[in-house]
Amino acid sequence: MDKIPTPHNSAKLGDIANTVIMPGDPLRAKYIADNFLQDVSCYNEVRGMLGYTGYYKGIKISVQGSGMGCPSMGIYSRELFEFYGVNNIIRVGSAGKLNDSLSINDVLIATRSYTNSNYVRESLNSATNFVCANEELLEKSQNMVAIKNANVKFGPIYTSDVFYAEEKRLRELANTGVLAVEMETAALYANAVMLNKRALSVLTISDDALTKEGLSSIERQNSFNDMIKFVLELAANIEKE
């Protein structure tokens, strides 16, 4: 029997593609696999963190949930990078906007993530509170936006360990110039830097972090199709390198 590399993932070596699309919600991973991939197989159900491998336009792509927060993203993305030989992870997630330049349902690519999490400092043995997207993937995404004339924006975000942040703190963040807040990107970017891999975080604005106006949980799960299609095209182009 083939050895399974980690206690959190029942996939065997070779089951997972070189590029993984990673939503926080495992049910969003299932939605992507069911609606956008062909010849799909489920490689993981451990702890409900669903993972699938299939084909998009003939190109092998995997999709797996990361769970919520930096610790969960830290575990799953590190294992994919370090134990399964994955080279590219693209997060597809939701974020709350902190800037009036964004509207609900806008797609935002995180150029860097500031954070209050200790994950970056502990993982990179660094005193900094931010970590950047992989430059190669960022450039590829910028080129795709230009070619397709896609309505995608770029800018800094904030990865927070606190979901129910006080309004005063959110307004302070907004004044620093960060565009949106979420909970996973900093850990993903830190793991990519640490292991010399490539990561990018693509986010749909699901709510206004200040006014609390936003999408329902079902709408978040099922309605992010523009972001999903963009990321699948990006992943396919990466694999054609």
C-alpha positions as CSV (number, residue, x, y, z in Angstrom):
1,M,0.0,0.0,0.0
2,D,1.4,3.4,-0.9
3,K,2.3,5.6,2.0
4,I,0.2,8.7,2.6
5,P,2.5,11.6,3.3
6,T,0.4,13.5,5.9
7,P,-2.3,12.8,8.6
8,H,-4.5,15.5,7.1
9,N,-4.8,14.3,3.5
10,S,-5.5,10.9,2.2
11,A,-4.1,11.6,-1.3
12,K,-1.3,9.5,-2.5
13,L,1.7,10.9,-4.4
14,G,0.7,11.7,-7.9
15,D,-3.0,12.3,-7.1
16,I,-2.6,16.1,-6.8
17,A,-1.8,18.4,-9.8
18,N,1.1,20.8,-10.0
19,T,-1.3,23.7,-9.6
20,V,-4.0,23.7,-6.9
21,I,-6.9,26.2,-6.6
22,M,-7.6,26.7,-2.9
23,P,-10.9,28.1,-1.6
24,G,-11.4,28.4,2.1
25,D,-14.7,26.5,2.1
26,P,-14.4,22.8,1.1
27,L,-17.9,23.0,-0.3
28,R,-16.7,25.7,-2.7
29,A,-14.0,23.2,-3.8
30,K,-16.8,20.7,-4.5
31,Y,-18.7,23.4,-6.4
32,I,-15.7,24.2,-8.6
33,A,-15.0,20.5,-9.3
34,D,-18.6,19.7,-10.1
35,N,-19.2,22.7,-12.4
36,F,-15.9,23.5,-14.0
37,L,-13.7,20.3,-14.2
38,Q,-14.0,17.1,-16.2
39,D,-13.0,13.5,-15.3
40,V,-13.0,14.5,-11.6
41,S,-11.7,12.2,-8.8
42,C,-12.0,13.0,-5.1
43,Y,-8.6,12.5,-3.4
44,N,-9.4,13.8,0.1
45,E,-12.2,13.7,2.6
46,V,-10.2,13.7,5.8
47,R,-11.7,16.2,8.3
48,G,-14.2,17.2,5.6
49,M,-11.4,19.2,3.8
50,L,-12.5,18.0,0.3
51,G,-9.9,17.8,-2.4
52,Y,-10.4,17.0,-6.1
53,T,-8.3,16.5,-9.2
54,G,-9.8,16.9,-12.7
55,Y,-9.2,18.5,-16.1
56,Y,-9.9,22.0,-17.3
57,K,-9.6,22.3,-21.1
58,G,-7.5,19.2,-21.0
59,I,-5.1,20.4,-18.3
60,K,-4.8,18.7,-14.9
61,I,-5.9,20.9,-12.1
62,S,-6.6,20.2,-8.4
63,V,-8.9,22.1,-6.1
64,Q,-9.0,21.8,-2.3
65,G,-10.3,23.6,0.7
66,S,-8.0,25.3,3.1
67,G,-10.3,25.9,6.0
68,M,-10.6,29.3,7.9
69,G,-7.7,31.3,9.3
70,C,-3.9,31.3,9.0
71,P,-3.3,28.1,11.1
72,S,-5.6,26.0,8.8
73,M,-4.3,27.5,5.6
74,G,-0.8,27.1,7.0
75,I,-1.2,23.3,7.5
76,Y,-2.9,22.5,4.2
77,S,-0.9,24.7,1.9
78,R,2.4,23.7,3.5
79,E,1.6,20.0,3.1
80,L,0.6,20.5,-0.6
81,F,3.9,22.4,-1.3
82,E,6.2,20.3,0.8
83,F,4.9,16.7,0.7
84,Y,2.9,16.5,-2.5
85,G,5.2,18.5,-4.8
86,V,2.7,21.2,-5.6
87,N,4.4,24.2,-7.1
88,N,1.5,26.7,-7.5
89,I,-1.4,27.5,-5.2
90,I,-4.0,30.1,-6.1
91,R,-6.3,31.0,-3.3
92,V,-9.9,31.8,-4.4
93,G,-11.7,33.4,-1.5
94,S,-13.9,36.2,-0.1
95,A,-12.9,39.4,1.5
96,G,-14.6,42.4,3.1
97,K,-13.9,45.7,1.5
98,L,-12.3,48.6,3.4
99,N,-12.1,51.1,0.5
100,D,-14.7,52.8,-1.6
101,S,-12.8,52.0,-4.8
102,L,-14.2,48.5,-4.4
103,S,-17.8,47.2,-4.8
104,I,-19.4,43.9,-3.7
105,N,-18.6,41.2,-6.3
106,D,-15.5,42.9,-7.5
107,V,-12.4,40.7,-8.0
108,L,-9.2,41.7,-6.2
109,I,-5.8,40.2,-6.4
110,A,-3.7,40.7,-3.3
111,T,-0.3,42.1,-4.2
112,R,0.8,41.8,-0.6
113,S,-0.8,41.0,2.8
114,Y,-0.3,42.8,6.0
115,T,-1.3,40.8,9.1
116,N,-1.8,40.7,12.8
117,S,-1.1,37.0,12.7
118,N,2.2,35.6,14.1
119,Y,2.3,33.1,11.2
120,V,4.6,35.2,9.0
121,R,7.0,36.1,11.8
122,E,7.2,32.5,13.1
123,S,7.5,30.9,9.6
124,L,10.0,33.3,8.1
125,N,11.8,34.2,11.3
126,S,11.1,37.8,10.4
127,A,10.1,40.9,12.3
128,T,7.9,42.1,9.4
129,N,4.1,42.1,9.4
130,F,3.6,41.6,5.7
131,V,4.4,39.2,2.9
132,C,4.1,39.6,-0.9
133,A,2.5,37.6,-3.7
134,N,4.8,35.6,-6.0
135,E,6.1,38.1,-8.6
136,E,5.8,35.6,-11.5
137,L,2.2,34.7,-10.8
138,L,1.4,38.3,-10.2
139,E,2.8,39.3,-13.5
140,K,1.0,36.4,-15.3
141,S,-2.3,37.6,-13.7
142,Q,-1.7,41.2,-14.8
143,N,-1.0,40.1,-18.3
144,M,-4.2,38.0,-18.4
145,V,-6.2,41.0,-17.1
146,A,-4.7,43.1,-19.9
147,I,-5.3,40.6,-22.6
148,K,-8.9,39.7,-21.6
149,N,-9.8,43.3,-20.4
150,A,-11.0,41.6,-17.3
151,N,-12.5,43.7,-14.4
152,V,-9.9,42.7,-11.9
153,K,-8.2,45.0,-9.4
154,F,-4.8,44.7,-7.6
155,G,-3.7,46.0,-4.3
156,P,-2.7,45.3,-0.6
157,I,-5.0,43.5,1.8
158,Y,-5.0,42.7,5.5
159,T,-5.1,39.1,6.8
160,S,-6.6,39.1,10.3
161,D,-6.8,36.5,13.0
162,V,-9.9,38.3,14.3
163,F,-13.1,37.9,12.3
164,Y,-15.3,40.1,14.6
165,A,-13.0,43.1,14.6
166,E,-14.1,46.3,16.2
167,E,-15.3,49.0,13.9
168,K,-12.6,51.4,15.2
169,R,-9.9,48.9,14.2
170,L,-11.3,48.4,10.8
171,R,-11.4,52.2,10.2
172,E,-7.8,52.4,11.3
173,L,-6.9,49.7,8.7
174,A,-8.8,51.5,6.0
175,N,-6.8,54.6,6.7
176,T,-3.5,52.7,6.1
177,G,-4.5,52.1,2.4
178,V,-5.3,48.4,2.6
179,L,-8.2,47.6,0.3
180,A,-9.8,44.6,2.0
181,V,-9.6,42.2,4.9
182,E,-9.7,38.4,5.0
183,M,-8.1,35.6,7.1
184,E,-5.8,33.3,5.0
185,T,-3.6,35.0,2.5
186,A,-0.6,35.9,4.7
187,A,-0.1,32.2,5.7
188,L,-0.3,31.1,2.1
189,Y,2.2,33.7,0.9
190,A,4.5,32.9,3.9
191,N,4.6,29.2,3.0
192,A,5.4,30.0,-0.6
193,V,8.3,32.2,0.4
194,M,9.6,29.8,2.9
195,L,9.5,26.8,0.5
196,N,10.4,28.7,-2.7
197,K,7.1,28.0,-4.2
198,R,4.5,30.2,-6.0
199,A,1.2,31.6,-4.5
200,L,-1.4,34.1,-5.5
201,S,-4.6,35.2,-3.7
202,V,-7.6,36.1,-5.8
203,L,-10.6,37.4,-3.8
204,T,-14.2,38.3,-4.5
205,I,-15.5,41.2,-2.4
206,S,-18.4,39.5,-0.5
207,D,-19.2,42.3,1.9
208,D,-18.4,45.8,3.2
209,A,-16.4,45.3,6.4
210,L,-17.6,48.6,7.8
211,T,-21.3,48.6,6.9
212,K,-21.8,44.8,7.0
213,E,-23.7,44.9,3.7
214,G,-22.9,41.7,1.8
215,L,-23.7,38.4,0.3
216,S,-25.3,35.4,2.1
217,S,-23.2,32.3,2.8
218,I,-25.0,30.4,-0.1
219,E,-24.3,33.3,-2.5
220,R,-20.6,33.2,-1.4
221,Q,-20.4,29.5,-2.1
222,N,-22.1,29.5,-5.5
223,S,-21.9,32.9,-7.1
224,F,-18.2,33.6,-7.5
225,N,-18.1,32.3,-11.1
226,D,-16.3,35.3,-12.6
227,M,-13.4,34.8,-10.2
228,I,-13.4,31.0,-10.6
229,K,-13.3,31.2,-14.4
230,F,-10.5,33.8,-14.3
231,V,-8.4,31.6,-12.0
232,L,-9.0,28.5,-14.0
233,E,-7.8,30.2,-17.1
234,L,-4.8,31.5,-15.2
235,A,-4.0,28.0,-13.8
236,A,-4.3,26.5,-17.3
237,N,-1.9,29.1,-18.7
238,I,0.6,28.4,-15.9
239,E,0.5,24.7,-16.7
240,K,1.2,25.5,-20.4
241,E,4.6,27.0,-19.5
